[in-house]
């Protein structure tokens, strides 16, 4: 299927998972692919948005469950605003809250939820930002999936569950296939 056929104006592709799961890597790869045929594609990265919208949470003291939930709902509202203007939004964020996923399904047209499910042991091994090491040393707290409970998506459109030997490219192909299947269903509906 051609790239232009995968772009559904005003869609939101929401990649969620714990820190180190590969959300940003896949989101960047997906955006680059979608931008080949459309300039109306924007990438929203959770780390960048948290730095912009939640400076007081950056030190970890105010990054509790309620603050994270409020921030995630702001991300959802931003996605809604952008997608309603015909922009394809690819967002990479932890935001593991049932309330957020339900809000998204109810308010975001053309919403695709992708859950990158990676075991904690693998995330600790990867630890690209050193967050798991900091947690182990007691330098940080309120880390999603460790001492801060998460709510895994109840019905993601695509579950990318960690398996040894599965590459970023393999995951990317599954995302593209899911987009193609959704588009095909819309055309035949």
C-alpha positions as CSV (number, residue, x, y, z in Angstrom):
1,X,0.0,0.0,0.0
2,X,1.3,3.4,-0.9
3,X,2.3,5.8,1.9
4,X,-0.3,8.3,0.9
5,X,-3.0,5.7,1.4
6,X,-1.9,5.1,5.0
7,X,-2.3,8.8,5.9
8,X,-5.7,9.5,7.2
9,X,-5.9,13.2,7.8
10,X,-6.6,14.1,11.4
11,X,-5.5,10.8,12.9
12,X,-3.7,10.3,16.2
13,X,-1.2,7.4,16.5
14,X,-0.6,7.0,20.3
15,X,2.4,5.0,21.2
16,X,2.5,4.1,24.9
17,X,4.7,2.0,27.2
18,X,7.2,2.4,30.0
19,X,10.4,4.3,29.9
20,X,12.9,2.6,27.6
21,X,10.3,0.6,25.7
22,X,11.2,2.2,22.3
23,X,8.3,4.6,21.9
24,X,10.4,7.5,20.6
25,X,12.5,5.4,18.3
26,X,9.3,3.9,16.7
27,X,7.6,7.3,16.6
28,X,10.5,8.9,14.8
29,X,10.7,6.1,12.3
30,X,6.9,6.3,11.7
31,X,7.0,10.1,11.3
32,X,9.8,9.9,8.8
33,X,7.9,7.3,6.8
34,X,4.6,9.2,6.8
35,X,6.3,12.5,5.9
36,X,7.4,11.1,2.6
37,X,4.0,11.8,1.2
38,X,2.5,14.4,3.6
39,X,3.9,17.4,5.4
40,X,0.9,17.4,7.8
41,X,2.6,15.0,10.3
42,X,3.8,16.1,13.7
43,X,5.7,14.2,16.4
44,X,4.9,14.8,20.0
45,X,7.5,13.3,22.4
46,X,6.5,12.9,26.1
47,X,10.0,13.9,27.3
48,X,9.9,17.1,25.3
49,X,6.3,18.0,26.2
50,X,7.0,17.4,29.9
51,X,9.9,19.8,29.7
52,X,7.6,22.4,28.1
53,X,4.4,21.9,30.1
54,X,5.6,20.7,33.5
55,X,8.8,22.3,34.6
56,X,7.8,21.9,38.2
57,X,7.6,18.2,37.7
58,X,11.1,17.8,36.3
59,X,12.8,17.3,39.6
60,X,10.5,14.3,40.4
61,X,8.9,15.8,43.6
62,X,5.7,16.7,41.9
63,X,5.5,13.9,39.4
64,X,3.0,11.8,41.3
65,X,0.1,9.9,39.8
66,X,-2.3,12.9,39.8
67,X,0.2,15.2,38.2
68,X,1.0,12.6,35.5
69,X,-2.6,12.0,34.8
70,X,-3.4,15.7,34.5
71,X,-0.4,16.1,32.1
72,X,-1.4,13.1,30.0
73,X,-4.9,14.6,29.6
74,X,-3.3,17.8,28.4
75,X,-1.4,15.8,25.8
76,X,-4.7,14.2,24.7
77,X,-6.3,17.7,24.3
78,X,-3.3,18.9,22.3
79,X,-3.7,15.8,20.0
80,X,-7.4,16.6,19.6
81,X,-6.7,20.2,18.6
82,X,-4.0,19.2,16.1
83,X,-5.9,16.3,14.6
84,X,-9.1,18.4,14.1
85,X,-7.0,20.6,11.8
86,X,-6.2,17.7,9.6
87,X,-2.7,16.9,11.1
88,X,-1.6,13.4,11.6
89,X,-0.2,13.3,15.2
90,X,2.3,10.6,16.3
91,X,2.7,10.8,20.0
92,X,5.2,8.8,22.2
93,X,4.2,9.0,25.8
94,X,4.0,6.8,28.9
95,X,0.6,8.0,30.0
96,X,-0.6,4.6,31.2
97,X,-4.0,5.5,32.6
98,X,-7.3,4.0,31.7
99,X,-8.9,7.5,32.0
100,X,-6.6,8.8,29.3
101,X,-7.1,5.9,26.9
102,X,-10.9,6.1,27.3
103,X,-10.9,9.9,26.8
104,X,-8.8,9.4,23.6
105,X,-11.2,6.7,22.3
106,X,-14.2,8.9,22.9
107,X,-12.8,12.3,21.7
108,X,-10.1,11.5,19.1
109,X,-11.3,10.6,15.7
110,X,-9.1,8.1,13.8
111,X,-7.3,7.1,17.0
112,X,-4.8,4.2,16.9
113,X,-3.4,3.0,20.3
114,X,-0.2,1.1,20.2
115,X,1.1,-0.5,23.4
116,X,4.8,-1.4,23.7
117,X,4.8,-4.0,26.4
118,X,8.4,-4.7,27.6
119,X,9.3,-6.5,30.8
120,X,10.9,-4.5,33.6
121,X,14.0,-6.7,33.5
122,X,14.5,-5.8,29.8
123,X,13.9,-2.1,30.4
124,X,16.4,-2.1,33.3
125,X,18.9,-3.8,30.9
126,X,18.3,-1.1,28.2
127,X,18.0,1.9,30.5
128,X,18.9,4.5,27.8
129,X,18.4,7.5,30.1
130,X,19.8,5.8,33.3
131,X,16.5,6.2,35.1
132,X,16.3,2.6,36.3
133,X,19.8,2.9,37.7
134,X,18.9,6.1,39.5
135,X,15.8,4.4,40.9
136,X,17.9,1.5,42.1
137,X,20.3,3.9,43.9
138,X,17.4,5.7,45.5
139,X,18.0,8.9,43.6
140,X,14.6,9.1,42.2
141,X,11.1,7.9,43.0
142,X,7.6,7.8,41.5
143,X,8.8,5.9,38.5
144,X,6.0,4.4,36.4
145,X,6.0,0.6,36.5
146,X,8.2,0.5,39.7
147,X,6.8,2.4,42.7
148,X,4.1,4.1,40.7
149,X,1.4,1.8,39.5
150,X,0.4,1.8,35.8
151,X,-2.8,0.9,34.1
152,X,-2.0,-1.1,31.0
153,X,-4.2,-0.4,28.0
154,X,-7.4,-2.5,28.1
155,X,-7.8,-2.9,24.4
156,X,-4.9,-1.5,22.4
157,X,-5.3,-1.5,18.6
158,X,-1.8,-3.0,18.4
159,X,0.1,-4.8,21.1
160,X,3.9,-5.0,20.5
161,X,5.0,-7.4,23.2
162,X,8.7,-7.8,23.7
163,X,10.3,-10.9,22.2
164,X,14.0,-11.7,21.9
165,X,15.2,-11.0,18.4
166,X,12.3,-8.8,17.3
167,X,13.8,-5.6,15.8
168,X,12.6,-2.0,15.6
169,X,12.0,-2.7,11.9
170,X,9.8,-5.7,12.7
171,X,7.7,-3.5,15.0
172,X,7.6,-0.7,12.4
173,X,6.3,-3.2,9.8
174,X,3.5,-4.3,12.2
175,X,2.5,-0.7,12.7
176,X,2.4,0.0,8.9
177,X,0.4,-3.2,8.5
178,X,-2.1,-2.1,11.1
179,X,-2.5,1.3,9.5
180,X,-3.1,-0.4,6.1
181,X,-5.7,-2.8,7.5
182,X,-7.5,0.0,9.2
183,X,-7.5,2.1,6.0
184,X,-8.8,-0.9,4.0
185,X,-11.7,-1.5,6.5
186,X,-12.6,2.2,6.2
187,X,-12.7,2.0,2.4
188,X,-15.0,-1.1,2.5
189,X,-17.3,0.2,5.2
